Amino acid sequence: MRRGGSSELTWRIGLLFSQSGVTADIERTQLHGTLLAIEEINAAGGVGGRPIEPIAFDPASDPARFRALAGRLLNEEQVEVIAGCYMSSSRKAVLPLLERRNGLLLYPTLYEGFECSRNAIYTGAAPNQSGRQLVEYLVEHYGARVYMVGSDYIFPHEANRNMRDLIAKRAGQILAEKYVPLDASLDDFTTIMRDIHRKQPDVVFSTVVGQATAHLYHAYAEAGFDPGRMPIASLTTTEVEIDAMGVASAVGHLTAAPYFESLDGEANRRFTASYRHRFGGGERTNASCEAAYFQMHLLAQALLRTGCMDTERIRAALLGLEYDAPQGRVRIDPDNHHTYLWPRVGRVGADGRFEIVASADVPVKPDPYRVDHDVSGAMEKPNPWPAEA
């Protein structure tokens, strides 16, 4: 049974998570979350008695290398399913190959939306599961005058476009929109801090990613700003970036995500304990890591249903599947290949952990095309799952 990258003995899955380059720190946790799930599945007997075999490469945070290695996985390794990618530029680099070859990408990262490939399953937050909830919280508690800072690639530009629309609906104002290179230095942000001091926004909205994130927060701290009055609010600053910058620079700042390591609940306690046991007591989970973890368990369910690695059958089996993830019960939406998730807003405390300051009561249906722009009541929408789900 070589069709679909499987032998008689294993299910072969391609993994593309960077272990070097500017986004290596966060992508390493995605790899670890994936491997932890695979090890759990295999320890329980695999799928239909066959273990999952990961075929992993390091794309080094380079979209061109992502594309080349995706081609190698699809053509030489003959895999049918690839789990991977963090930056939207890497996702867009590999999707044309998957669409041409009819493979399937499992994408465990929040993103800008406005995409729905039949050759992808999106398990990170869609725009209506992160930015919308963050805007609601910011406007209520800080104000609607926003200064935007982002890394210079696809996701920050599009996330900022979403933010402009959401702030406009609340009669707010975007004071500036600045972009820095992926390898930005402290000096790049020092200049921006001087402009922030002149404009005095209510909030600094960050879509800076990777190693440059620490420089942003260090520059903010050196400028003497007060996060109690004017916090940095982000979609991309996770527990990984807090460890990199140091807790002192992170305290008081905000992030919107479906998952935080500090969440209470038995599923998350098991997940975090297993993660630390496997990768080290000082290691921390985060939203991208958690999505990488639960999507592999969903894939195992689909493999069990189909008994084969054919893309058409795997895709059909995944749509509508549910799993008790560390964040709560999630579901792949058959309407758009995205995932029902639990939007939350967290504030960094003195211990470096996120205190949850706003949380959805039910999983929110993904809206990748942001058809519904309304931010009012975003945390109180009724459960949209059909009764038979």
C-alpha positions as CSV (number, residue, x, y, z in Angstrom):
1,M,0.0,0.0,0.0
2,R,2.5,2.6,-1.2
3,R,-0.2,5.0,-2.4
4,G,-0.4,8.0,0.0
5,G,3.0,7.5,1.6
6,S,2.2,4.5,3.7
7,S,3.9,1.1,3.8
8,E,2.3,-2.1,5.2
9,L,3.9,-1.2,8.5
10,T,3.6,2.5,9.2
11,W,1.7,5.7,8.4
12,R,4.3,8.2,7.1
13,I,3.6,11.9,7.8
14,G,5.7,14.8,6.6
15,L,6.7,17.5,9.2
16,L,8.0,20.9,8.2
17,F,8.8,23.0,11.3
18,S,11.9,25.2,11.4
19,Q,14.6,24.3,13.9
20,S,16.8,27.2,12.8
21,G,16.2,30.8,11.6
22,V,14.2,33.7,12.9
23,T,11.0,31.6,13.9
24,A,12.9,28.5,15.2
25,D,11.9,29.1,18.8
26,I,8.1,28.9,18.2
27,E,8.3,26.3,15.4
28,R,10.4,24.0,17.6
29,T,7.5,23.9,20.1
30,Q,5.1,23.0,17.2
31,L,7.5,20.1,16.3
32,H,7.5,19.0,19.9
33,G,3.7,19.2,20.2
34,T,3.4,17.1,17.0
35,L,6.0,14.5,18.2
36,L,4.3,14.2,21.6
37,A,0.9,13.5,20.0
38,I,2.5,10.9,17.7
39,E,4.3,9.2,20.6
40,E,1.0,9.1,22.5
41,I,-0.8,7.6,19.5
42,N,1.9,5.0,18.9
43,A,2.1,4.1,22.6
44,A,-1.6,3.3,22.5
45,G,-1.0,0.9,19.6
46,G,-0.8,3.2,16.7
47,V,-3.7,3.5,14.2
48,G,-5.1,0.2,13.3
49,G,-2.1,-1.5,14.8
50,R,0.3,0.6,12.7
51,P,2.5,3.4,14.1
52,I,2.7,6.9,12.7
53,E,6.2,7.5,11.3
54,P,7.2,11.2,11.1
55,I,9.5,12.3,8.2
56,A,10.8,15.7,9.5
57,F,12.9,18.3,7.8
58,D,14.2,21.8,8.9
59,P,13.1,24.5,6.5
60,A,15.2,27.1,8.4
61,S,12.4,29.8,8.5
62,D,12.9,30.3,4.7
63,P,9.8,30.1,2.5
64,A,11.8,28.9,-0.5
65,R,13.2,26.1,1.6
66,F,9.7,25.2,2.8
67,R,8.7,24.8,-0.8
68,A,11.7,22.7,-1.8
69,L,11.3,20.4,1.2
70,A,7.5,20.1,0.6
71,G,8.3,19.0,-2.9
72,R,10.7,16.4,-1.6
73,L,8.2,15.1,0.9
74,L,5.5,14.8,-1.7
75,N,7.5,13.4,-4.6
76,E,10.5,11.5,-3.2
77,E,9.1,10.5,0.2
78,Q,5.6,9.9,-1.2
79,V,3.8,11.3,1.8
80,E,0.2,12.4,1.4
81,V,-0.1,14.6,4.5
82,I,2.3,17.3,5.7
83,A,2.0,19.0,9.1
84,G,3.8,22.3,9.3
85,C,4.4,26.0,8.6
86,Y,4.3,28.9,10.9
87,M,4.6,32.1,8.9
88,S,1.9,32.7,6.2
89,S,4.7,33.2,3.6
90,S,5.7,29.6,4.2
91,R,2.2,28.3,4.0
92,K,1.6,30.1,0.7
93,A,4.9,28.7,-0.5
94,V,3.9,25.1,0.0
95,L,0.1,25.2,-0.8
96,P,0.5,25.3,-4.6
97,L,2.5,22.1,-4.5
98,L,-0.1,20.4,-2.3
99,E,-2.9,21.5,-4.5
100,R,-1.1,20.3,-7.7
101,R,-0.2,16.9,-6.1
102,N,-3.5,16.7,-4.1
103,G,-1.8,16.4,-0.8
104,L,-3.0,17.8,2.5
105,L,-1.5,20.4,4.8
106,L,-2.3,20.5,8.5
107,Y,-1.6,24.1,9.5
108,P,-1.4,24.8,13.3
109,T,-0.9,28.6,13.4
110,L,-3.2,31.6,13.7
111,Y,-3.3,33.5,10.4
112,E,-4.9,36.4,8.5
113,G,-7.8,34.5,7.0
114,F,-9.2,35.1,3.4
115,E,-8.2,31.6,2.4
116,C,-9.9,28.2,2.2
117,S,-7.9,25.6,0.3
118,R,-9.4,22.2,-0.1
119,N,-5.9,20.9,0.4
120,A,-5.5,22.4,3.9
121,I,-7.0,22.0,7.4
122,Y,-6.5,25.1,9.5
123,T,-6.3,24.4,13.2
124,G,-4.9,27.8,14.4
125,A,-7.2,30.9,15.0
126,A,-9.0,32.6,12.2
127,P,-9.4,36.4,12.4
128,N,-12.8,36.2,14.2
129,Q,-11.2,33.9,16.8
130,S,-8.4,36.3,18.0
131,G,-8.4,39.9,16.7
132,R,-12.1,40.5,17.2
133,Q,-12.0,39.5,20.9
134,L,-8.9,41.5,21.5
135,V,-10.4,44.6,20.1
136,E,-13.5,44.3,22.3
137,Y,-11.3,44.0,25.4
138,L,-8.9,46.8,24.4
139,V,-11.6,49.3,23.6
140,E,-13.5,48.6,26.8
141,H,-10.4,48.8,29.1
142,Y,-7.9,51.1,27.4
143,G,-9.3,53.0,24.5
144,A,-9.4,52.9,20.7
145,R,-6.4,54.9,19.6
146,V,-4.0,52.3,18.3
147,Y,-0.4,52.3,17.1
148,M,0.4,49.2,15.0
149,V,3.8,47.6,14.7
150,G,4.5,44.4,12.7
151,S,7.0,42.3,10.9
152,D,7.2,43.0,7.2
153,Y,5.4,40.0,5.5
154,I,2.0,38.8,4.7
155,F,0.4,38.1,8.1
156,P,1.1,41.4,9.8
157,H,-0.1,43.4,6.9
158,E,-3.4,41.5,6.6
159,A,-3.8,41.3,10.4
160,N,-3.4,45.1,10.6
161,R,-6.0,45.5,7.8
162,N,-8.4,43.4,9.9
163,M,-7.5,45.6,13.0
164,R,-8.2,48.8,11.0
165,D,-11.7,47.6,10.1
166,L,-12.5,46.5,13.7
167,I,-11.2,49.7,15.2
168,A,-13.1,51.8,12.7
169,K,-16.3,50.1,13.7
170,R,-15.7,51.2,17.2
171,A,-15.1,54.8,16.1
172,G,-11.4,54.4,17.0
173,Q,-8.3,55.7,15.3
174,I,-5.1,54.1,13.9
175,L,-2.3,56.6,14.7
176,A,0.4,54.8,12.7
177,E,1.3,51.5,11.0
178,K,5.0,50.6,11.1
179,Y,6.8,47.5,9.8
180,V,10.2,46.1,10.6
181,P,12.3,43.4,9.0
182,L,12.0,39.8,10.3
183,D,15.5,40.1,11.7
184,A,14.8,43.6,13.2
185,S,17.3,44.9,15.8
186,L,16.7,46.8,19.0
187,D,17.6,50.0,17.1
188,D,14.7,49.5,14.7
189,F,12.2,49.6,17.6
190,T,14.0,52.5,19.4
191,T,13.0,54.8,16.6
192,I,9.4,53.6,16.7
193,M,9.3,54.2,20.5
194,R,10.2,57.8,20.0
195,D,7.2,58.1,17.6
196,I,4.9,56.3,20.1
197,H,6.0,58.8,22.7
198,R,5.0,61.7,20.4
199,K,1.6,60.2,19.4
200,Q,0.6,58.8,22.9
201,P,-1.7,55.9,21.8
202,D,-4.0,53.9,24.1
203,V,-2.6,50.6,22.8
204,V,0.4,49.3,20.8
205,F,-0.8,46.5,18.6
206,S,2.0,44.1,17.7
207,T,2.2,41.5,14.9
208,V,6.0,41.2,15.3
209,V,7.1,37.6,15.1
210,G,10.1,35.5,15.9
211,Q,13.3,36.7,17.6
212,A,12.5,40.4,16.9
213,T,9.6,40.2,19.4
214,A,12.0,40.5,22.4
215,H,13.6,43.6,20.9
216,L,10.2,45.3,20.7
217,Y,9.4,44.7,24.3
218,H,12.9,45.6,25.5
219,A,12.6,48.9,23.5
220,Y,9.2,49.6,25.1
221,A,10.6,49.0,28.6
222,E,13.7,51.1,28.0
223,A,11.4,54.0,26.8
224,G,9.7,53.9,30.2
225,F,6.2,53.2,29.1
226,D,3.6,51.8,31.5
227,P,1.7,48.7,30.4
228,G,-1.0,49.5,32.9
229,R,-1.9,52.5,30.8
230,M,-0.7,51.7,27.3
231,P,0.0,47.9,26.9
232,I,1.4,46.1,23.9
233,A,-1.5,43.9,22.7
234,S,-0.5,41.0,20.4
235,L,-1.7,38.0,18.5
236,T,1.8,36.5,18.2
237,T,3.5,37.0,21.6
238,T,3.3,33.6,23.4
239,E,5.0,31.9,26.3
240,V,7.9,31.2,24.0
241,E,8.6,34.9,23.4
242,I,8.1,35.7,27.1
243,D,10.9,33.2,28.0
244,A,13.1,34.8,25.3
245,M,12.6,38.4,26.5
246,G,12.4,37.8,30.2
247,V,9.4,38.2,32.5
248,A,10.2,41.7,33.5
249,S,9.7,43.0,30.0
250,A,6.5,41.1,29.5
251,V,4.5,41.8,32.7
252,G,1.2,43.6,32.1
253,H,1.1,43.1,28.3
254,L,-1.7,41.3,26.5
255,T,-2.1,38.5,24.0
256,A,-5.3,37.0,22.3
257,A,-5.2,33.2,21.7
258,P,-7.4,30.2,22.0
259,Y,-4.9,28.5,24.4
260,F,-2.6,29.5,27.2
261,E,-0.4,27.2,29.2
262,S,-2.0,28.5,32.4
263,L,-5.5,27.2,31.5
264,D,-7.1,25.2,34.2
265,G,-8.6,21.8,33.3
266,E,-7.7,18.2,33.3
267,A,-6.9,17.9,29.6
268,N,-4.4,20.8,29.8
269,R,-2.8,19.5,33.0
270,R,-2.1,16.2,31.3
271,F,-0.8,17.9,28.2
272,T,1.6,20.3,30.0
273,A,2.8,17.5,32.3
274,S,3.5,15.2,29.4
275,Y,5.2,17.9,27.5
276,R,7.6,18.8,30.3
277,H,8.3,15.2,31.0
278,R,9.2,14.6,27.4
279,F,11.1,17.8,26.5
280,G,12.3,19.2,29.9
281,G,10.8,20.6,33.1
282,G,11.5,24.2,32.0
283,E,9.8,23.9,28.6
284,R,6.5,25.7,28.1
285,T,3.5,25.1,25.8
286,N,1.7,27.8,23.7
287,A,-1.2,28.1,21.3
288,S,0.7,27.1,18.2
289,C,2.2,24.1,20.0
290,E,-1.2,23.0,21.3
291,A,-2.8,23.2,17.8
292,A,0.1,21.1,16.4
293,Y,-0.6,18.6,19.1
294,F,-4.4,18.2,18.8
295,Q,-4.4,18.2,15.0
296,M,-2.3,15.0,15.0
297,H,-4.9,13.3,17.3
298,L,-7.6,14.4,14.8
299,L,-5.6,12.9,12.0
300,A,-5.3,9.7,13.9
301,Q,-9.1,9.6,14.2
302,A,-9.4,10.1,10.4
303,L,-6.9,7.4,9.6
304,L,-8.8,5.0,11.9
305,R,-12.0,5.8,10.0
306,T,-10.6,5.4,6.5
307,G,-7.9,2.7,7.0
308,C,-5.9,4.4,4.2
309,M,-3.9,7.5,3.5
310,D,-5.8,8.6,0.4
311,T,-6.2,12.4,0.5
312,E,-9.8,12.5,-0.7
313,R,-10.9,10.1,2.0
314,I,-8.8,11.6,4.8
315,R,-10.1,15.1,4.0
316,A,-13.7,13.8,4.1
317,A,-13.1,12.0,7.4
318,L,-11.5,15.0,9.1
319,L,-14.4,17.4,8.4
320,G,-16.7,17.4,11.4
321,L,-14.3,15.5,13.7
322,E,-14.0,16.6,17.3
323,Y,-11.4,16.2,20.0
324,D,-11.1,17.2,23.6
325,A,-8.0,19.4,23.2
326,P,-6.2,21.2,26.1
327,Q,-8.1,24.4,25.2
328,G,-11.5,22.6,25.2
329,R,-13.4,20.5,22.8
330,V,-12.6,21.5,19.2
331,R,-14.2,20.6,15.9
332,I,-13.2,20.8,12.2
333,D,-15.8,22.9,10.5
334,P,-17.1,21.1,7.4
335,D,-18.1,24.5,5.9
336,N,-14.5,25.9,5.6
337,H,-11.8,23.5,6.8
338,H,-11.1,25.7,9.8
339,T,-11.6,24.8,13.5
340,Y,-14.1,25.8,16.2
341,L,-11.8,27.3,18.9
342,W,-12.1,29.0,22.3
343,P,-11.1,32.7,22.0
344,R,-9.4,34.2,25.1
345,V,-7.4,37.2,26.1
346,G,-4.5,36.9,28.6
347,R,-2.4,39.4,30.5
348,V,1.2,38.4,31.6
349,G,1.5,38.2,35.3
350,A,4.6,38.6,37.6
351,D,5.3,34.9,37.3
352,G,5.4,35.1,33.5
353,R,2.2,33.2,33.1
354,F,-0.9,34.5,31.4
355,E,-3.8,35.5,33.6
356,I,-7.0,34.9,31.5
357,V,-8.9,38.2,31.5
358,A,-11.6,37.4,28.9
359,S,-12.8,34.0,27.7
360,A,-15.4,32.6,25.4
361,D,-18.1,30.5,27.0
362,V,-18.4,28.3,24.0
363,P,-16.3,27.4,21.0
364,V,-16.6,30.0,18.2
365,K,-17.3,29.0,14.6
366,P,-14.4,30.0,12.4
367,D,-15.1,32.8,9.9
368,P,-12.0,33.0,7.7
369,Y,-13.5,35.6,5.4
370,R,-14.7,37.7,8.3
371,V,-18.2,38.0,7.0
372,D,-19.5,39.0,10.5
373,H,-17.6,42.2,11.5
374,D,-19.6,42.8,14.7
375,V,-17.4,42.7,17.8
376,S,-20.2,43.3,20.4
377,G,-21.0,40.2,22.4
378,A,-18.1,38.3,20.8
379,M,-17.5,36.3,24.0
380,E,-21.1,35.5,24.6
381,K,-22.3,34.0,21.3
382,P,-24.4,30.8,21.8
383,N,-22.9,27.4,20.9
384,P,-23.1,27.3,17.0
385,W,-22.5,23.5,16.8
386,P,-25.4,21.6,15.3
387,A,-27.4,19.6,17.9
388,E,-26.3,16.3,16.5
389,A,-22.6,17.1,16.7
